[in-house]
Structure formats: structure tokens, C-alpha cells
Amino acid sequence: MGEKAKVIGVNMIPFTKPGKNEPYEVMASRAVLGALEDAGIEYSDIQQAYASYVYGDSTCGQRALYEIGMTGIPVINVNNNCGSGSTALYLARQAVESGAVDCVLAFGFEEMRPGALKSHWNDRTPPLGWVDERLKELWPDAPEAPRAIKLFGAAGNEYLEKYGANPDIFAKVAVKTRNHATNNPYSVFNKPLTIEEVLSSPTLMPNMTRLMACPPTCGAAAAIVCSEAFAKKHGITESVEIVAQALTTDTHASKDNLINLAGADMTLRAANQVYEASGIGPEEVDVIELHDCFTPNEVITYEGLGLCEEGGAEKFINDGDNTYGGKVVVNPSGGLMSKGHPIGATGLAQCTELVWQLRGQAQKRQVENAKIALQHNLGLGGACIVTMYRLSK
């Protein structure tokens, strides 16, 4: 106990639109094999595996790993909505830091269908039913829309009303993110956008258009986590340390307003736990991968992560403090908005990008002298995982 877990190998495959993807077991095995190669270790060195996905029957994790081999190790399947990938990483880190094992695999994958997310289990109590009920109470006249669109659109509108911000900030974030994605070969979308194009795209909710929403995506990503002793034994001299990590769920504060209902309070608590545990503040972070499922969520999350003062997101955006040359680079990968959001893979793709950034391997999108990285992954229902990384030699 006390030793920090190390990330020694990462990989992701280029994400694709539904219908253009390989089967989940093929995508996942490719991601895992790439992570093993990146780490320079054998599959037989893996002692446990955590597989994250949302759409699929139980033991899809085993089926994916069996493409590589059957070694008899424990495989745990993880489903925590859009936070599934980072939850798998959280469990892998805990297993290593507890001393139970020395080398663990966290991998995630998703085969998604076109269109908005929806439930496939309508014959039982919906886990997000309480969110739907509270949303209706707080915004009884909300236009009809799929849950995620309605919820994040409502949170965005509440933010604009509360702070008097210009609605164009959501479009500006979409433009910034797409500019980053133009340098990422793993991104689904890499064509630059203008503010006018974003604002004129089809309206999903008041002040939220289609180009402010992430696309359904298929893909896979993986990370290998180990102890310091394992790294030394295998001659691994450079790794990325998980400095601190927190996973929070909802409290009664989540019902207070629409912004909290969309996960802002979970984010604030997780971020504060990480800053306290690490002794590193938000002003010291160089690069961030943030859960921008919709651009209003990115705006709200700036404040939850302490990147700007309350009500200060508009100035933060207009000053360019969320991109290269500013205070911190947010979503150099293109984020969920442009890179894509294959739910089970998202958290591990974020991890992969940040490891590449800290190693100086992010090519044209490299953040200069990146030393501290922060990851934010949100799943409604709820789970918010915030992770801080730094390069260790």
C-alpha cells in the first residue's frame, strides 16, 4: 500500500460511425494487443482484466479477450454508463495499489447503433427514472427530446440564465474542439467548423444544435496498469503515474438544480478529492481530457474542475484559455464531440490520449512541455471519475 500505480501501456483504435465498425471482439482485441506491445510485456503477464462496455450481453469481456488467449485470469465486466471506461481503470488501479496483483488490464469497447441513446430494458424500473421526474419538475415546459439531449440542453440553458452568458459560447467550444480534432488521425470528424455552421445546424434543444452533440460511435481502447516493482522487474524506466483518482456518485445536491442534475456536483466533489489527495491544484494542470458529450457540459465542467471562477466560463472561452496558448489545453484529441464516444471505450481513450501527451507522443496536437494531465469522465445515474496523471522516470 502507498505505492502509486503506473500506466505502462495504452492503445486505441480509430473510432468509426456505427455500421462501419469491426465486431466488438475484434476491436477490443486489437486495442489490447496494441497496449501490450506499447508496454513491452506479454499477455501472460496480465493477472486480472476489467472490461467496460454498456451495450452487450454479460461476459462480452471474456469473449473479447479469448481472441487473444485463454489464460484463466479473473475478468470483471464493468457497466457504469458513460463512465464505464474510467471505472474499469479505477478498479485496475485499486487492485494494483492494494498489493493484490502487480499487473492489470483495463479495456473498453462499444458497438453502438445510429441515433440517440435509449434503454433496452423497458419492462422494469428505469435507473434514471428519478432524473426524468426531477427534470420535469424543474423544467415542466421542456421540449420533447431524448433524455441526454434534454438534460444537457436544460443544464446549458440554466447556466446561460444564471450567469447571463452569451449562447454562442457553446458554439465556440465546438469550433475549438473540432480545430483540435483536425490533428488527430483517431478522430471520427476532422473537418474544421465555423461558429455560423454550428449555430445553423439542426436544433436539438433551445441554444443547442446537432454540432454541439457527440456522435454515436464504435471503437475500443486499453490501458495496462502495474506496480512499481513490476515496472522495475521488466526494465520499464518511463511510465505515467496515476497520482490521484476519485469516483463519486449522486447526493441529494444532484436534485437541487438542472446543472447539478447533469452531473456538475459529482464533478466538483471528484475534482476536489483529487486536488486534495495529490496536493496539485487546477492551475498546475497542462492538459485535460474532459467529458464533452455536449458542449454545454464542457462549459459547465470548466467550473466544476476549478479551471475558472463560478460564472467565469464565458471569459475563459473568449480569452482562449481552453486551447493552445491559453491556461490549459482542453480536449486536444477532439474530445467526445469530434473523436467520438463509444461509451465503454471513452474513458480509456481519454487515458490513452493523456499518456501520449505526457510522453510527448501526440504529434501535431502535442501540448508543449505537458507534465500534469487531468481526466474527467461522467456517467449519468451516476458516476463521475476524475484522474490525475504525471510522467515518472
N, C-alpha and C positions, 0 to 999 in steps of 0.2 A: 504494500500500500504506500501511496505517496509519490511513486514514480509516474510521470506523465506518459500517456500513450502516444505512440508515434504513428503517423501515416507514412508508409514506405512505398506504397504503390497505388496508382489511380489510373482510371481509364474510362472513357465513354465512347459510344459510337455516335456518328452523326444522327441527329433526330430527323424524323420524317413525318409527313402527314399520314393519317390513317389510310390504309389501303395500299400504301407504297412500302410498307414495312415487311421485314422478315418475321417468322414466328417468334414468340417471346423467348422460347428456349434457345433459339439461335442468337438473337440479340444479346441475351443475358450471358451466354457462354462466351461470346466474342468479347464483351466488356470485361469479364472475369479473366480470361486468358491474357488480355492486354494489361490488366493490373498486375498479374503475376509476372509478366515479362518486365514491366516497369520496375517492380520491386526486386527482380533478380532472384526469385525463390521458386520452389516447386509447389505444385498443387498439394502434394503430400505434406507440406509444411503447415497447411491450414488446419487448425484444430477445432474451429467452430465456424458456422456461417449464419448470417442473418439476411434473409431475402425479403425485400419490400416490394409490394405491389398491391393494387386495390381491386382491379378487375380480373378475376380469375378464381378458379376453384382452389381449395386447400391443397397444399404440397406442391404448388407450382414451383416453389423454390427448389425443392428436391429434383423435380423434373428438369429444371434448367441446369443444375449442377451435374446431373447424371450425364449430360452431354460431354462433360469433361472427364468424369470418372466417378466411381462409387467407392468412396474411402471409408464409409461408415461413421463419419463425424456427425455431431448434432447439427441439424439445420432447423432454424426457427423462422417461421413465416410471420411477417410484420405488416399490419394494416392499420395506419393511423391517418387516414385520408391524405391530404396533400403533404403532410409532414412525415410520411412513411419512410422515405429515404434517410432523413436525418435521425429518425427514431432508430432505424437499424444501426446507424453509425453510433448513436448514443449507447445502445446496448453492447456493441462491439467494444467501445471504449471502456465501459463499465467492467466487462468481462476481463479485459487486459489489466486495468488498474486494480482490480480486486486480487490479482495474482492467480486466478483460477486457470488461465491459459496465457500463452505467450504470443499467439498469432491468430488473428481472427479476420474473416472476410465479411464485409458488408456490401451487398449488391442490390440493385433495384432495377425494375423493368416495368413496362406497361405497353399493352396493345389496346389503344383507345379507338373509339368509334367517332365518326364525324358528329358535330353538334355539341350542344351544351351538356354538362354533366347531369346525370339523373340516377335515381335509385332503381335497383333491380329487385328490391325486396319489399313490394308494396302490400304484403299480406301480414305485416307485423308493425309494431311500434317504430316509427321513424326516429333514428337517433338525433336528428336535427329538427324534430318537431317543435321543440321549445324555442328554437331560433326563429322558426316561421311564425310562431304565435307572438313572440315579443316584437318581431319586425312589424307585424300587422298592428300591434298596439301603438308602436312608436310612429308608424307611418301608415295610417289606415287608408290613405288615398294613393298608395304606391301603384304605379302601372304594373300590369301583369308581365312577368318575365321569369325565366328560370332562377332558382334560388340564388346561386352565386352572383349572377348579374344584378339581381335586385338588391342583394345585401351590400355588395361593394359599391354599387351605384348610390344606394341610400347613405352609406357612410361618407362617400365623397361629397354628396350634396350637403350633408350635415356639417362637414368640415368647411365648405365654402360659406355657408350661412353663419357659422360660429365665428369665423375669423375675417369675413369679408374679402376673401381671396378671389382673384380673377379665375374664372373657369378654365382659361387657356393653359393653366399650369399642368393640367392632366395631358394636354396635347404636347406641351413642351417636353414632358418626361418621355412620352412615346417617341418623339423625334430624337431625343438624346440616346435612348436605348437602341433604336434602330441604327443610329450612327455607329455605336459600338459594335453592333452585330455585323456590320459590313466587313469587319476584320476577323470574323470568326467562321472558319470553314465548317464548324459543327452546327451552325445555326440554320433553322428552317427558313427564316426570312433574312435577307441581307441587302435588300434594295432600300436606299435612303428614303426618308419621308419628309414632308414639309408639314408645318402646323396646319396649313389650309387643307391638305389631304386628310389629315387625321380628323379635323373638325367636320369635314364634309362627308366622311364615310357614314354608313347607315347608323342611325341612333339606336342604342340598346336601352338606355335609360336617360333621363334628363342629365345633361352635361357629361354623358359617357357614350362614346361611339365604338364601333367594331374595332377600330385600330387602336383602341385603348384596352383591348382584351387579349389575353393569351390564347393561342390556338390549341385545339386538341392535338396531341402528338403521340408518336410511338418512339420508343428508344430504351436504352439501358446504360447503366454506369456502375462502377465498382470502386471500392477502396479497401486496402489492406492495412490493418491496424496491428501494431505489435508492441511488445515491451522493449525497454532499453537493452535488456540482457539479450533478447533475440536479435536485435539490430546489431549489437556488437559481435555476437557469435557468427553472424552472416556477413560481416565486414561492411555493413551499411553505415557509412560515415555521415551522410546527409539525409535528414528526414524532416518532416514537418510535424511539430508538436501540437497536440490539442491542449492548449493552455487552460481553457475552462469551457464548460458546456452546461447548459441548463435546459430543462424541458418543463414547461408549465402547462397547466390546463385552466379551464374557466373557473372563476369565482363569481359571487353574486354581482361583483362590479361589472361583469360582462353584460348584464342586463340594463345597466344604467343609461346607456345611450346607443345610438347606431354605430358610432365609431368603435366603441368597445365590443359591441356585438360582432363586429367584423374582425376582432382579434387584437385590437390595439392594447388592451390592458394585459393580455397574455404576453405580448411583445415587450412591453415596458418592464414587467416583472422578470422575464427571462433575461433581458439585456442587463438589468441592474444586478442580477445574481452573477452574471458572467463578469461584469466590470469589478464587482467586489471580490470575487474569487481570484481573479487574475491580477488585480492591482493595476490594470491598464484601462484607461478611460477612452471614450469615443474619439477624443481629439488626437489620439495616438494611432488610430486605425488608418491604414493606407488604402485598402481596397475592400469592397463589400459585395457579396452576392446576396441580394435581397429578394424576397418572395413577391414579385410584381405580377401576380396573376391578373390584376387590373391596375392601370396606372394610378387610380385614386388610392389603392393600397400602398403603392410605393410612397406617395406623398405623405400619407398618414404615418407610415413606418419611419420616415426620417425622424420624426419627433419621438416615437416610441424607442428608437435606438439612441436617442440623445445627440443626433447629428446637428440639430438646430434647436432653438428655443421653441416653446409652445407658441403656435401661431406663426412661426418663422419660416415655414416651408416655402412660401412664395418667394421670399427674398433669397433663400438658399438656392432655389432653382434659377431665378433670374440672374443671380451672381455667378452662375456656372460652378457652384461648389460641389455639385454631384457628378462631375466629369473630369477629364484630364485637364490639369492646370488649376483645378479648384482644391477644396479642402480634402476631398476623398473621392475616389472613383467608384461609383455605384453601378454594378452590373456591367463590367467590361465584356462579359460573354454575350451580352444582348438580352440577358435575363429570360424569364419565362415568356415575356412578351414577344421576343424575336427568336431566341434559341429554341423555344418550345417548352411544353410542360407535360411530359409523360409521367403521370403522378408518382408512381413508385420509384422512378429514376431521378426525379428532380433534385432531391436533397443531396444525392451522391454525385450528380453532375455539378452542383454548386461546389461541393467539396473538391472535385477534380479541378475545376477552374481555379480555385483559390490555391491549391497545391502548385499548379502550374505557374501561377503568378508569383508565389513566394520563391519558387525555384528559378524564376527568370525564363520560363519556357513558353510564355504566352504569345510569342512572335509579335505581330503588328499591333496587338492590343495590350502589350505588356505595360503595366504600371511601373514607372521608373522607381527603383530602389524600394520596392514593396517588401516590408519586413513584418507587418502585422496585418492579418486578414480577419474579417468577421463574416459570419454566415447567418442568415435568417430564413427559416423555413416554417411555414404556417399551415396547419390543417384545422379546418373548422370542425367543431364538435366535441372537444377541441384539443389541439396540441400546437405549441409553439416551441421550436428548438432554435436556440442561439448558440453558436460555436465560435470560439476564438482560436486562431492558429498563429504560429510563428515558426520561422525556419530555425532548426537547431543543427549544429555541427559538432 
